[in-house]
Amino acid sequence: MSWCDHPNKKGWENLTEIQTRYPWFKVYDVGDSVYAIFEPDNWQSVISYLIVGSNKALLFDTGMGLDSIQAVVRQLTPLPLSVIIRHGD
């Protein structure tokens, strides 16, 4: 089994997967307008979170940059977006 052939995260089997046009990401509705944006084919298993409010949205972490997380976010919400980067130099 390679690192790309792993199952979903433990405990996520009951979450609703949101289909997007970007196969690099798997998006899950975790409730209360919060989405987990998962990069399952990255060996670090990167997870970003999108929190959508009534007037704006917050993206917690921007992922690895191997595909456009902005495009995924824009598919989920058109609201103005703030970003928190949790990794950086």
N, CA, C and O of each residue as an XYZ file, in Angstrom:
356
protein
N       0.851     -1.173      0.000
C       0.000      0.000      0.000
C       0.899      1.240      0.000
O       1.797      1.358      0.834
N       0.659      2.147     -0.922
C       1.421      3.395     -0.947
C       0.702      4.448     -0.119
O      -0.449      4.256      0.272
N       1.372      5.552      0.148
C       0.757      6.619      0.941
C      -0.425      7.252      0.228
O      -1.237      7.916      0.873
N      -0.550      7.070     -1.076
C      -1.701      7.608     -1.823
C      -2.927      6.703     -1.726
O      -4.028      7.114     -2.094
N      -2.750      5.489     -1.240
C      -3.842      4.510     -1.215
C      -4.498      4.375      0.152
O      -5.058      3.324      0.463
N      -4.439      5.402      0.960
C      -4.987      5.308      2.312
C      -6.481      5.647      2.333
O      -6.967      6.356      1.452
N      -7.203      5.148      3.326
C      -8.630      5.496      3.468
C      -8.780      6.910      4.030
O      -7.795      7.562      4.378
N     -10.015      7.366      4.112
C     -10.287      8.679      4.713
C      -9.776      8.724      6.141
O      -9.469      7.697      6.746
N      -9.693      9.942      6.665
C      -9.279     10.127      8.049
C     -10.238      9.381      8.976
O     -11.438      9.310      8.712
N      -9.706      8.836     10.048
C     -10.540      8.139     11.026
C     -11.561      9.125     11.605
O     -11.206     10.240     11.988
N     -12.810      8.713     11.666
C     -13.885      9.552     12.183
C     -14.583     10.380     11.118
O     -15.609     11.002     11.394
N     -14.041     10.398      9.903
C     -14.639     11.209      8.838
C     -15.659     10.430      8.011
O     -16.296     11.004      7.127
N     -15.823      9.161      8.275
C     -16.712      8.347      7.444
C     -18.165      8.809      7.496
O     -18.934      8.501      6.585
N     -18.558      9.535      8.530
C     -19.932     10.023      8.628
C     -20.113     11.448      8.116
O     -21.229     11.969      8.111
N     -19.019     12.081      7.685
C     -19.116     13.437      7.141
C     -19.541     13.399      5.681
O     -19.260     12.438      4.965
N     -20.217     14.445      5.252
C     -20.641     14.548      3.863
C     -19.505     15.120      3.027
O     -18.994     16.202      3.318
N     -19.113     14.394      1.991
C     -18.088     14.904      1.082
C     -18.751     15.839      0.068
O     -19.781     15.506     -0.519
N     -18.148     17.007     -0.128
C     -18.618     17.989     -1.097
C     -17.790     17.815     -2.360
O     -16.566     17.937     -2.322
N     -18.437     17.536     -3.458
C     -17.730     17.355     -4.721
C     -17.286     18.716     -5.274
O     -18.056     19.676     -5.287
N     -16.038     18.776     -5.726
C     -15.518     19.979     -6.369
C     -14.927     19.593     -7.721
O     -14.872     18.416     -8.078
N     -14.498     20.582     -8.449
C     -13.870     20.346     -9.757
C     -12.371     20.080     -9.625
O     -11.672     19.988    -10.634
N     -11.877     19.957     -8.411
C     -10.442     19.873     -8.171
C     -10.106     18.569     -7.457
O     -10.223     18.489     -6.234
N      -9.688     17.543     -8.204
C      -9.486     16.223     -7.604
C      -8.330     16.143     -6.611
O      -8.233     15.163     -5.872
N      -7.450     17.146     -6.573
C      -6.369     17.122     -5.594
C      -6.919     17.216     -4.167
O      -6.322     16.699     -3.223
N      -8.058     17.878     -4.031
C      -8.661     18.114     -2.720
C      -9.880     17.232     -2.497
O     -10.598     16.892     -3.437
N     -10.103     16.869     -1.242
C     -11.378     16.307     -0.811
C     -11.933     17.304      0.191
O     -11.232     17.737      1.105
N     -13.189     17.662      0.012
C     -13.816     18.658      0.882
C     -14.939     17.980      1.656
O     -15.758     17.255      1.091
N     -14.955     18.233      2.968
C     -15.968     17.645      3.829
C     -16.697     18.737      4.593
O     -16.081     19.674      5.100
N     -18.006     18.607      4.671
C     -18.838     19.497      5.488
C     -18.780     18.963      6.912
O     -19.290     17.881      7.203
N     -18.148     19.738      7.800
C     -18.035     19.280      9.193
C     -19.094     19.913     10.084
O     -19.111     19.677     11.292
N     -19.980     20.719      9.494
C     -21.097     21.291     10.228
C     -20.945     22.765     10.523
O     -19.829     23.282     10.587
N     -22.065     23.445     10.703
C     -22.098     24.859     11.066
C     -21.284     25.737     10.118
O     -20.567     26.637     10.556
N     -21.399     25.471      8.821
C     -20.709     26.251      7.780
C     -19.189     26.180      7.886
O     -18.489     27.143      7.571
N     -18.687     25.032      8.330
C     -17.250     24.774      8.395
C     -16.939     23.610      7.459
O     -17.615     22.581      7.469
N     -15.899     23.800      6.651
C     -15.486     22.789      5.685
C     -14.034     22.407      5.928
O     -13.185     23.276      6.128
N     -13.749     21.123      5.912
C     -12.383     20.621      5.958
C     -11.952     20.396      4.516
O     -12.615     19.673      3.771
N     -10.855     21.006      4.127
C     -10.307     20.862      2.781
C      -9.033     20.029      2.926
O      -8.009     20.512      3.408
N      -9.116     18.804      2.512
C      -8.096     17.786      2.758
C      -7.311     17.525      1.482
O      -7.887     17.467      0.396
N      -5.991     17.367      1.611
C      -5.118     16.995      0.501
C      -4.635     15.565      0.745
O      -3.523     15.366      1.235
N      -5.455     14.569      0.411
C      -5.153     13.183      0.784
C      -3.939     12.598      0.081
O      -3.333     11.658      0.595
N      -3.567     13.125     -1.075
C      -2.442     12.556     -1.811
C      -1.113     13.196     -1.443
O      -0.086     12.866     -2.037
N      -1.114     14.093     -0.488
C       0.116     14.675      0.022
C       0.563     13.851      1.214
O      -0.247     13.532      2.084
N       1.811     13.509      1.265
C       2.310     12.635      2.334
C       2.137     13.251      3.712
O       2.179     12.532      4.710
N       1.941     14.576      3.796
C       1.733     15.224      5.084
C       0.259     15.288      5.486
O      -0.057     15.770      6.574
N      -0.639     14.815      4.637
C      -2.079     14.817      4.917
C      -2.564     16.191      5.388
O      -3.147     16.318      6.465
N      -2.322     17.188      4.589
C      -2.645     18.567      4.932
C      -4.160     18.772      4.972
O      -4.883     18.320      4.084
N      -4.626     19.460      6.017
C      -6.041     19.805      6.148
C      -6.136     21.298      6.415
O      -5.521     21.813      7.350
N      -6.907     21.985      5.591
C      -7.219     23.399      5.806
C      -8.689     23.472      6.182
O      -9.459     22.563      5.873
N      -9.076     24.543      6.842
C     -10.471     24.699      7.240
C     -11.018     26.013      6.716
O     -10.374     27.056      6.833
N     -12.204     25.958      6.141
C     -12.919     27.132      5.668
C     -14.130     27.321      6.577
O     -14.966     26.430      6.725
N     -14.199     28.498      7.175
C     -15.316     28.848      8.055
C     -16.093     29.960      7.366
O     -15.562     31.048      7.141
N     -17.338     29.691      7.036
C     -18.150     30.643      6.273
C     -19.154     31.309      7.203
O     -19.998     30.651      7.810
N     -19.042     32.630      7.298
C     -19.977     33.406      8.096
C     -21.056     34.009      7.225
O     -21.202     33.644      6.058
N     -21.811     34.932      7.792
C     -22.888     35.548      7.019
C     -22.373     36.660      6.104
O     -22.993     36.951      5.081
N     -21.233     37.293      6.463
C     -20.705     38.400      5.668
C     -19.322     38.157      5.092
O     -18.939     38.793      4.111
N     -18.572     37.247      5.689
C     -17.236     36.938      5.195
C     -16.851     35.528      5.595
O     -17.546     34.867      6.366
N     -15.728     35.083      5.055
C     -15.256     33.727      5.318
C     -13.805     33.784      5.785
O     -13.093     34.756      5.531
N     -13.383     32.728      6.468
C     -12.023     32.615      6.968
C     -11.449     31.283      6.511
O     -12.060     30.235      6.716
N     -10.278     31.326      5.893
C      -9.550     30.112      5.515
C      -8.396     29.954      6.491
O      -7.503     30.798      6.556
N      -8.423     28.861      7.251
C      -7.367     28.558      8.204
C      -6.406     27.589      7.537
O      -6.685     26.393      7.452
N      -5.290     28.094      7.071
C      -4.215     27.391      6.373
C      -4.484     27.361      4.872
O      -5.620     27.187      4.431
N      -3.434     27.531      4.114
C      -3.547     27.610      2.653
C      -3.108     26.345      1.942
O      -3.076     26.314      0.712
N      -2.772     25.307      2.683
C      -2.386     24.057      2.053
C      -0.972     24.098      1.503
O      -0.200     25.007      1.810
N      -0.640     23.101      0.685
C       0.718     22.942      0.173
C       0.976     23.701     -1.128
O       2.129     23.831     -1.540
N      -0.067     24.201     -1.779
C       0.132     24.939     -3.022
C       0.325     24.073     -4.242
O       0.782     24.559     -5.277
N      -0.012     22.797     -4.147
C       0.143     21.899     -5.282
C      -1.034     21.958     -6.245
O      -0.956     21.445     -7.361
N      -2.114     22.579     -5.814
C      -3.267     22.901     -6.656
C      -3.893     24.140     -6.031
O      -3.508     24.543     -4.933
N      -4.838     24.737     -6.708
C      -5.392     26.021     -6.281
C      -6.467     25.868     -5.210
O      -7.618     25.552     -5.510
N      -6.075     26.097     -3.952
C      -7.070     26.072     -2.883
C      -8.021     27.251     -3.023
O      -9.177     27.168     -2.611
N      -7.542     28.344     -3.601
C      -8.418     29.503     -3.822
C      -9.581     29.126     -4.737
O     -10.712     29.553     -4.506
N      -9.320     28.343     -5.755
C     -10.385     27.915     -6.661
C     -11.415     27.056     -5.931
O     -12.614     27.176     -6.182
N     -10.956     26.197     -5.037
C     -11.871     25.362     -4.245
C     -12.708     26.247     -3.328
O     -13.925     26.082     -3.238
N     -12.050     27.190     -2.648
C     -12.768     28.097     -1.750
C     -13.817     28.889     -2.521
O     -14.944     29.046     -2.051
N     -13.460     29.383     -3.689
C     -14.414     30.166     -4.484
C     -15.567     29.317     -4.990
O     -16.647     29.847     -5.253
N     -15.368     28.031     -5.131
C     -16.474     27.150     -5.489
C     -17.431     26.996     -4.304
O     -18.625     26.765     -4.499
N     -16.916     27.121     -3.084
C     -17.731     26.957     -1.889
C     -18.407     28.243     -1.427
O     -19.507     28.201     -0.876
N     -17.749     29.404     -1.650
C     -18.322     30.676     -1.201
C     -17.789     31.845     -2.023
O     -16.613     31.864     -2.385
N     -18.657     32.829     -2.320
C     -18.207     34.042     -3.000
C     -17.866     35.175     -2.012
O     -17.479     36.265     -2.432
N     -18.009     34.916     -0.714
C     -17.832     35.962      0.295
C     -16.385     36.458      0.357
O     -15.465     35.736     -0.026
N     -16.181     37.693      0.840
C     -14.811     38.168      1.073
C     -14.102     37.206      2.019
O     -14.710     36.634      2.923
N     -12.803     37.044      1.791
C     -12.049     35.992      2.480
C     -10.859     36.571      3.241
O     -10.089     37.367      2.703
N     -10.724     36.158      4.502
C      -9.514     36.387      5.282
C      -8.789     35.059      5.388
O      -9.410     33.996      5.363
N      -7.457     35.128      5.507
C      -6.650     33.911      5.537
C      -5.702     33.939      6.735
O      -5.061     34.954      7.009
N      -5.622     32.824      7.436
C      -4.640     32.637      8.494
C      -3.678     31.549      8.005
O      -4.089     30.435      7.682
N      -2.410     31.895      7.959
C      -1.382     30.924      7.545
C      -0.797     30.316      8.813
O      -0.253     31.026      9.660
N      -0.913     29.017      8.935
C      -0.413     28.382     10.155
C       0.987     27.805      9.990
O       1.603     27.393     10.973
N       1.491     27.768      8.782
C       2.858     27.347      8.526
C       3.557     28.486      7.789
O       2.928     29.184      6.994
N       4.788     28.670      8.032
C       5.515     29.708      7.302
C       6.940     29.812      7.786
O       7.310     29.265      8.825
N       7.719     30.517      7.021
C       9.130     30.707      7.374
C       9.322     31.976      8.143
O      10.446     32.301      8.525
